[in-house]
Amino acid sequence: MPLRKLSYSILLVLALLSAVSVYFVAQLRFNYNFNDFYPAGDPDLDYYQQYSGRFGNDNDYVLLGLEAPAGRTVFEPQFLTRVDSLTRFIQARPHVVHVTSPTNATNPVVEGLGVFNIPYLHPEEPARRAQDSALVYRTLGLVGNLIAQDARAVTILLQTSPTSASPPATRS
């Protein structure tokens, strides 16, 4: 009989410990603030703060890749129209600061009266498709970044405001 009481007591203690553990696990929070990983005055923290002050935070960017339909390239007017529509939709979202897409990338041209930004791609003008694709492949930085080397996919880069990029810092 005492063995039975002891086993019930042990089960009761285990149940209480489990309940307390579940309570504390529910209170657990994560800290996403990178500055809190290093002690104040650490040279690595100073370097990181200088870097992020100049270039921003990596958490503030999202890359979205879109693949052209099978057997087609990204220079097809229907595909470019859809990419442009998505670009405009994303740009209109709250907390989106800037969107870089092949359809809104521009070529700065210096003329006598100043600098003019001319779009690289003209989805609404299918007759310019060959001219546009040739210009894209002549321009350093577009192919391999915004447009795939084989012209089968594009990238849309969106920058979000710092408050929406990561959960708020809480205690850990």
Phi, psi and chi 1 to 4 in degrees:
 res  aa     phi    psi   chi1   chi2   chi3   chi4
   1 MET       -  -44.4 -163.5   64.0  147.2      -
   2 PRO   -62.4  -28.5   -3.3    4.5      -      -
   3 LEU   -66.4  -37.4 -170.7   56.8      -      -
   4 ARG   -66.3  -42.6 -178.8  172.5  -96.8 -164.0
   5 LYS   -64.0  -39.2  -76.9 -173.6  178.1 -177.8
   6 LEU   -64.3  -41.9  179.2   63.5      -      -
   7 SER   -66.3  -38.6   63.1      -      -      -
   8 TYR   -65.9  -39.2  -75.8  134.7      -      -
   9 SER   -64.0  -43.0  -60.8      -      -      -
  10 ILE   -64.5  -42.8  -70.3  173.9      -      -
  11 LEU   -62.7  -39.0  -75.0  174.8      -      -
  12 LEU   -64.5  -44.4  179.7   62.8      -      -
  13 VAL   -63.2  -42.9  167.9      -      -      -
  14 LEU   -63.8  -39.8  -72.6  175.2      -      -
  15 ALA   -64.0  -42.2      -      -      -      -
  16 LEU   -65.0  -43.1  -72.8  173.2      -      -
  17 LEU   -62.8  -39.3  -76.1  174.0      -      -
  18 SER   -64.2  -43.1  -63.9      -      -      -
  19 ALA   -63.0  -43.4      -      -      -      -
  20 VAL   -64.7  -40.7  168.5      -      -      -
  21 SER   -62.6  -44.2  -63.0      -      -      -
  22 VAL   -61.9  -40.1  166.3      -      -      -
  23 TYR   -60.6  -47.0  171.2   77.1      -      -
  24 PHE   -72.0  -32.1  -76.6  112.3      -      -
  25 VAL   -65.8  -37.7  164.9      -      -      -
  26 ALA   -65.8  -26.2      -      -      -      -
  27 GLN   -85.0   -8.4  -58.5  -57.5  -46.3      -
  28 LEU   -67.3  131.1 -175.7   63.4      -      -
  29 ARG  -129.0  153.7  -60.2  -72.2  179.5 -101.7
  30 PHE  -108.3  146.6  -65.7   95.3      -      -
  31 ASN  -106.7  116.0 -175.5   -9.1      -      -
  32 TYR   -97.5    4.8  -67.0   96.3      -      -
  33 ASN   -81.0  111.0 -172.2   -6.4      -      -
  34 PHE   -62.6  -30.6 -170.3   77.9      -      -
  35 ASN   -62.4  -24.4  -64.2  -16.9      -      -
  36 ASP   -81.5   -5.2  -67.4  -18.0      -      -
  37 PHE   -79.0  -21.5  -74.0  102.8      -      -
  38 TYR  -116.8  148.3  -68.3   99.0      -      -
  39 PRO   -69.8  153.4   20.1  -26.6      -      -
  40 ALA   -59.8  139.0      -      -      -      -
  41 GLY    86.6   -2.1      -      -      -      -
  42 ASP   -68.6  133.5 -171.4  -63.5      -      -
  43 PRO   -61.7  -32.0    0.8   -2.9      -      -
  44 ASP   -66.8  -37.0  -70.1  -27.0      -      -
  45 LEU   -67.5  -40.7  177.0   60.4      -      -
  46 ASP   -61.0  -43.9  -67.0  -22.2      -      -
  47 TYR   -62.2  -45.1  174.2   78.5      -      -
  48 TYR   -61.6  -41.8  170.7   75.1      -      -
  49 GLN   -66.0  -38.6  -72.5  174.4  -26.8      -
  50 GLN   -64.7  -44.1  -71.8  175.5   -9.2      -
  51 TYR   -62.9  -49.1  177.6   87.0      -      -
  52 SER   -69.8  -28.0   62.9      -      -      -
  53 GLY   -66.9  -32.6      -      -      -      -
  54 ARG   -85.4  -43.2 -177.5  172.2  179.8 -169.0
  55 PHE  -109.6   -7.7  -62.7  108.2      -      -
  56 GLY    88.8 -175.5      -      -      -      -
  57 ASN  -101.9  138.0 -169.8  -29.2      -      -
  58 ASP   -61.4  -27.1  -68.5  -12.9      -      -
  59 ASN   -72.0   -8.8  -67.1  -22.3      -      -
  60 ASP   -90.0    7.9  -61.5  -18.5      -      -
  61 TYR  -125.8  145.1  -65.7   92.0      -      -
  62 VAL  -131.7  131.2  175.5      -      -      -
  63 LEU  -102.6  130.7  -76.6  173.9      -      -
  64 LEU  -122.1  119.8 -179.8   63.4      -      -
  65 GLY  -101.0  135.4      -      -      -      -
  66 LEU  -126.2  130.9  -57.4  171.2      -      -
  67 GLU  -103.0  137.9 -168.9  174.1   29.6      -
  68 ALA   -68.6  154.3      -      -      -      -
  69 PRO   -59.0  155.5  -21.1   30.4      -      -
  70 ALA   -55.1  134.4      -      -      -      -
  71 GLY    79.7    5.8      -      -      -      -
  72 ARG  -124.6  167.2  -59.6 -166.8 -177.5 -103.2
  73 THR  -112.9  172.3   68.9      -      -      -
  74 VAL   -73.4   -8.8  -63.0      -      -      -
  75 PHE   -88.2    0.2  -62.0  107.7      -      -
  76 GLU   -65.8  133.2  -61.4  -74.0  -29.5      -
  77 PRO   -57.6  -38.1  -23.2   31.0      -      -
  78 GLN   -64.6  -41.9  -61.8   85.1    0.0      -
  79 PHE   -66.2  -45.4 -179.8   74.4      -      -
  80 LEU   -63.3  -36.1  -73.0  177.2      -      -
  81 THR   -63.8  -41.1  -58.8      -      -      -
  82 ARG   -68.2  -40.2  -65.8  179.3   77.4 -172.9
  83 VAL   -63.1  -43.2  169.3      -      -      -
  84 ASP   -64.4  -39.8 -170.1   50.9      -      -
  85 SER   -63.2  -43.6  175.5      -      -      -
  86 LEU   -64.5  -40.9  179.6   61.2      -      -
  87 THR   -58.8  -46.8  -59.5      -      -      -
  88 ARG   -66.3  -37.7  -68.1  173.5 -165.2  -89.2
  89 PHE   -63.1  -46.1  175.1   78.2      -      -
  90 ILE   -64.2  -42.5  -67.8  170.5      -      -
  91 GLN   -61.0  -29.4 -177.1   64.7   59.0      -
  92 ALA   -81.0   -7.9      -      -      -      -
  93 ARG   -72.9  148.1  -60.0  -62.7   94.1 -157.0
  94 PRO   -65.8  149.2    4.7   -4.9      -      -
  95 HIS    72.4    4.5  -55.7  -66.1      -      -
  96 VAL   -95.8  118.9  173.0      -      -      -
  97 VAL   -85.1  -45.9  175.3      -      -      -
  98 HIS  -153.7  146.3 -178.5   71.5      -      -
  99 VAL  -125.7  128.3  178.3      -      -      -
 100 THR  -112.7  124.2  -57.3      -      -      -
 101 SER  -141.8  158.2  165.5      -      -      -
 102 PRO   -59.1  -27.0  -22.5   30.9      -      -
 103 THR   -82.9  -14.5   61.1      -      -      -
 104 ASN  -116.4    4.2   69.8    1.0      -      -
 105 ALA   -72.1  138.0      -      -      -      -
 106 THR  -123.2  154.1   57.1      -      -      -
 107 ASN  -102.2  112.1 -178.8   18.1      -      -
 108 PRO   -73.3  122.2   21.3  -24.8      -      -
 109 VAL  -116.1  125.6  175.5      -      -      -
 110 VAL   -91.5  122.4 -180.0      -      -      -
 111 GLU  -120.9  178.0  -63.2  -95.0  -24.6      -
 112 GLY   -60.9  -30.3      -      -      -      -
 113 LEU   -94.9    0.5  -60.1  174.5      -      -
 114 GLY   139.4 -160.9      -      -      -      -
 115 VAL  -104.1  130.8  177.8      -      -      -
 116 PHE  -116.7  136.5  -62.1   95.0      -      -
 117 ASN   -99.5  111.6  -70.1  -44.7      -      -
 118 ILE  -107.1  130.7  -60.2  171.8      -      -
 119 PRO   -60.5  145.1  -14.2   23.2      -      -
 120 TYR   -72.8  -35.8  -76.3  104.8      -      -
 121 LEU  -118.3  143.2  -57.9  172.3      -      -
 122 HIS  -127.3   81.0  -58.3   85.4      -      -
 123 PRO   -62.4  -25.5   13.9  -20.0      -      -
 124 GLU   -81.0   -5.4   67.1  -77.1  -10.3      -
 125 GLU  -124.2   83.2  -60.6  176.1   39.9      -
 126 PRO   -58.1  -25.9  -20.1   28.9      -      -
 127 ALA   -65.9  -20.5      -      -      -      -
 128 ARG   -92.7    6.2  -66.3 -176.6   67.4  167.1
 129 ARG   -59.2  -45.9 -172.1  166.6   82.9 -176.7
 130 ALA   -65.2  -42.2      -      -      -      -
 131 GLN   -65.0  -43.0  179.7 -175.5   -1.2      -
 132 ASP   -63.7  -45.8  -72.1  -11.1      -      -
 133 SER   -65.7  -36.6   63.3      -      -      -
 134 ALA   -64.3  -41.9      -      -      -      -
 135 LEU   -64.3  -41.0  176.9   60.4      -      -
 136 VAL   -60.9  -44.6  164.2      -      -      -
 137 TYR   -73.1  -19.6  -83.8   95.6      -      -
 138 ARG   -84.3  -16.6  -77.3 -167.1  -42.3  -97.5
 139 THR   -92.3  120.1  -55.0      -      -      -
 140 LEU   -65.7  139.7  -65.9  175.8      -      -
 141 GLY    97.1  -20.2      -      -      -      -
 142 LEU   -84.0  -52.2  -73.9 -179.9      -      -
 143 VAL   -75.3  127.5  176.6      -      -      -
 144 GLY    97.7  -16.0      -      -      -      -
 145 ASN  -115.4  -65.8  -69.6  -41.8      -      -
 146 LEU   -90.3  -28.9  -71.7  179.7      -      -
 147 ILE  -127.3  133.8  -62.3  177.2      -      -
 148 ALA   -65.4  152.2      -      -      -      -
 149 GLN   -55.1  -38.4 -169.4   73.0   31.9      -
 150 ASP   -90.8    7.5   63.4   -3.8      -      -
 151 ALA    58.9   34.1      -      -      -      -
 152 ARG  -108.3   -7.4  -59.5  -86.7  -57.1  121.3
 153 ALA  -152.7  156.3      -      -      -      -
 154 VAL  -128.1  162.9  -62.6      -      -      -
 155 THR  -120.1  137.3  -59.3      -      -      -
 156 ILE  -114.0  124.7  -63.0  176.2      -      -
 157 LEU  -106.7  123.4  171.6   67.7      -      -
 158 LEU  -121.5  137.6   54.0  126.6      -      -
 159 GLN  -105.2  127.6  179.9 -176.3    5.4      -
 160 THR  -104.0  160.9   60.0      -      -      -
 161 SER   -70.0  147.2   58.9      -      -      -
 162 PRO   -57.0  -28.6  -23.9   31.5      -      -
 163 THR   -72.3  -23.0   56.6      -      -      -
 164 SER   -99.6   -6.1   67.8      -      -      -
 165 ALA   -79.6  -30.7      -      -      -      -
 166 SER  -140.4  155.4   60.8      -      -      -
 167 PRO   -62.4  154.3  -16.4   25.4      -      -
 168 PRO   -63.7  146.6   19.5  -26.8      -      -
 169 ALA   -68.6  132.8      -      -      -      -
 170 THR  -132.4  173.4   56.5      -      -      -
 171 ARG   -70.9  150.0   60.2 -172.6  159.0   88.0
 172 SER  -112.3      -   53.5      -      -      -
